[in-house]
Amino acid sequence: MDEQSLTGGNTLGLVRVGDTVRRPAHESSPYVRDVLIHLEKADFPGSPRLLGEDEHGREILTFIPGDVVQNDAPVSDARLVSAARLIRAFHDATEGAPVADGGEVVCHGDLGPHNTVFDGEEAIGLIDWDDDLAPGSRLTDLGHAVWCFAGVADPGSAPAEQARRVALFCAAYGWPDPAAVIDEIAARFARARAAHHAAGRAAAEAVFADLASWMAAHSPELKAALP
C-alpha cells in the first residue's frame, strides 16, 4: 500500500499506511511499547494500539483519524475541556502501574493541541508517544498541557484570558490548585532554558529565556486573575 509521510513528532520516517502508522524503532521504543500495551489492557481509549512490526522492522500502530490543531490555531473551550478530561483518564490509567516505575504516573511529555486528535469538539486520542514518555508527576505533565492549551505566555492573549483558560482546564482535569500549575509552567521554562544552554542550542535557549522573563513579570497577575 502507498505510504504517506507524517509530519510532527520526534521520530523520523513516520508514515501512514492505510489505517496504520509505521515508525522506525528508536531508543525509547521498548518502554513506549510497554506503556501502549498497558493502556490497551486498561481500556484507555485515547492511545494508538500496538499491532506488531512490519517486514521492515517498523512498529505498526493504529491510526487515529480526526483533526489535529496546527500552527497555534485557536482551541475552543469545549475542546480544551474535553482534552483535559482525556488527559486525566490517561494519567489515572497509569497511576501506580508498573510502567510508572515509581513515579506518580506516566508522563506523555509533550501534551498539547498539536498532539491531540479531535472528532468535532471531542478529544478522542493522544499521539506522538515518543522519547519524552517517562515516569513522572501529574503536575509536570499537566503544566505542559495547560501551557499549550491555555496559551500561557502568549503576548497576543490578555493575562486575564489566559488565567480563565488555565482555571477551566484545571477544573475539567480535576486539579484543585491552578496557581501551582502556573508555578510549574514558569519552572518548566527555566528548566528548558538551562537544558538548551548546557547543550549549546542558543536559539532555543533564547526562546525559553523570553518565556521565562514573561512568566517572571506576569505570574502574579495570572494568579490574581484566577477565578
C-alpha positions in Angstrom: 0.0 0.0 0.0 1.1 3.6 -0.6 3.0 5.3 2.3 2.1 8.9 3.3 4.7 10.8 5.2 3.5 12.2 8.5 4.9 15.4 10.0 5.4 16.3 13.6 6.8 14.3 16.5 10.4 13.3 17.1 10.6 10.1 15.1 12.0 10.4 11.6 10.4 8.2 8.9 6.9 8.2 10.3 4.4 7.2 7.7 0.7 6.3 7.3 -0.1 3.1 5.5 -3.9 2.6 5.2 -5.4 2.6 8.7 -2.0 2.2 10.4 1.1 4.2 11.3 4.5 2.8 10.7 7.6 4.2 12.5 11.2 3.0 12.9 12.2 1.7 16.3 14.1 4.3 18.5 15.9 4.3 21.8 12.7 4.6 23.9 10.7 2.0 21.8 10.7 -0.8 24.4 9.3 1.5 27.1 6.8 3.1 24.7 5.6 -0.4 23.7 5.1 -1.4 27.4 3.1 1.8 28.0 0.9 1.3 25.0 0.2 -2.3 25.9 -0.6 -1.3 29.4 -3.1 1.4 28.2 -4.8 -1.1 25.9 -5.2 -3.5 28.8 -6.5 -0.7 31.0 -9.1 0.1 28.3 -7.9 3.7 27.9 -9.5 4.7 24.6 -7.2 7.6 23.6 -3.9 5.9 22.7 -3.0 4.1 19.5 -2.8 0.3 19.7 0.4 -1.6 19.0 -0.1 -4.1 16.2 3.5 -5.5 15.9 6.2 -5.0 13.3 6.1 -4.9 9.6 8.5 -6.5 7.1 10.9 -3.6 7.5 11.1 -3.9 11.3 9.0 -0.8 11.8 6.4 -0.6 14.6 2.8 -0.8 13.4 0.3 1.4 15.3 -3.4 2.0 14.7 -4.0 5.4 13.0 -6.4 7.7 14.9 -8.5 9.6 12.4 -9.6 13.1 13.2 -8.5 16.7 13.4 -5.2 17.9 15.0 -4.8 21.6 15.7 -1.7 23.0 14.0 0.3 26.3 13.9 -1.1 27.6 17.2 -4.6 27.9 15.8 -7.3 28.8 18.5 -8.7 25.9 20.6 -12.4 26.3 21.7 -13.3 26.0 25.3 -15.2 22.8 24.5 -12.1 21.2 23.0 -10.0 22.4 25.9 -12.4 20.8 28.4 -12.6 17.5 26.5 -8.8 17.3 26.2 -8.3 17.9 29.9 -10.7 15.0 30.7 -8.9 12.7 28.3 -5.5 13.6 29.8 -6.9 12.9 33.3 -8.1 9.5 32.1 -4.6 8.8 30.7 -2.9 9.7 34.0 -5.5 7.7 36.0 -4.8 4.6 33.8 -1.1 4.7 34.7 -1.2 5.7 38.3 0.5 3.0 40.4 1.1 0.8 37.4 4.5 -1.0 36.8 5.1 1.3 33.8 5.0 4.3 36.1 8.2 2.8 37.6 7.9 4.5 41.0 6.6 7.8 39.5 3.2 9.1 40.3 2.0 8.5 36.7 3.4 8.0 33.2 4.0 11.5 31.6 3.5 11.9 27.9 5.9 14.8 27.9 4.5 16.8 25.0 0.8 17.2 25.6 -1.0 20.0 23.7 -3.3 20.6 20.8 -0.6 19.6 18.4 -0.7 16.1 19.8 -4.4 15.7 20.4 -6.9 14.3 17.9 -10.4 15.7 17.9 -13.6 14.5 16.5 -15.6 17.7 16.3 -15.3 19.2 19.8 -14.4 15.9 21.4 -10.8 14.9 22.2 -10.6 11.2 21.1 -6.8 10.5 21.0 -3.3 11.5 22.1 -0.5 11.0 19.6 3.3 11.3 19.4 4.2 8.6 22.0 7.9 9.2 21.8 11.2 9.9 23.6 9.5 12.3 26.0 7.4 9.5 27.5 8.6 8.8 31.1 7.5 8.2 34.7 6.9 11.5 36.5 4.3 13.6 38.3 0.9 14.7 37.2 1.8 18.3 37.8 4.7 18.2 35.4 2.6 16.7 32.5 -0.3 18.9 33.4 1.8 22.0 33.4 2.9 21.4 29.8 -0.6 20.6 28.7 -2.0 23.8 30.3 0.8 25.9 28.8 -0.1 24.7 25.3 -3.9 24.6 25.6 -4.4 27.8 27.6 -1.8 29.8 25.6 0.2 30.8 28.7 2.8 33.4 27.9 1.2 34.3 24.5 1.7 38.0 24.1 -1.3 38.1 21.9 -3.6 36.9 24.7 -4.5 39.0 27.7 -3.3 37.5 31.0 -6.9 37.5 32.4 -8.0 35.3 29.4 -5.0 33.1 29.9 -5.9 32.7 33.6 -9.5 31.9 32.7 -8.4 29.1 30.4 -5.9 27.8 33.0 -8.7 27.6 35.5 -11.0 26.0 33.0 -8.5 23.3 32.1 -7.6 22.5 35.7 -11.3 22.3 36.7 -12.0 19.8 33.8 -9.0 17.8 34.8 -9.9 17.9 38.4 -6.8 19.7 39.6 -7.6 21.9 42.6 -4.7 24.3 42.6 -4.3 26.2 39.3 -1.8 28.5 40.9 0.6 25.6 41.3 0.2 24.9 37.6 1.3 28.4 36.8 4.3 28.0 39.0 5.1 24.7 37.2 4.9 26.4 33.8 7.4 29.0 35.0 9.7 26.3 36.4 9.5 24.4 33.1 10.6 27.4 31.1 13.6 27.8 33.5 14.5 24.1 33.1 14.3 24.2 29.4 16.4 27.4 29.2 19.1 25.7 31.3 19.0 22.5 29.3 19.3 24.3 26.0 22.1 26.4 27.4 24.0 23.3 28.5 23.6 21.7 25.1 24.7 24.9 23.2 21.4 25.5 21.5 21.5 29.3 21.5 18.3 29.9 19.5 16.2 27.6 21.7 17.7 29.0 24.8 16.7 32.5 23.7 13.1 31.3 23.1 12.8 29.9 26.6 14.6 32.9 28.2 11.9 35.1 26.7 9.2 32.8 28.0 10.8 32.7 31.5 11.0 36.5 31.6 7.4 36.8 30.6 6.4 34.5 33.4 8.5 36.3 35.9 6.8 39.5 35.0 3.2 38.2 34.7 2.8 35.2 37.1 1.4 37.4 39.9 -1.1 38.9 37.5 -2.1 35.4 36.2 -2.6 34.1 39.8 -4.6 37.2 40.8 -6.9 36.8 37.8 -7.7 33.1 38.6 -11.5 32.8 39.1 
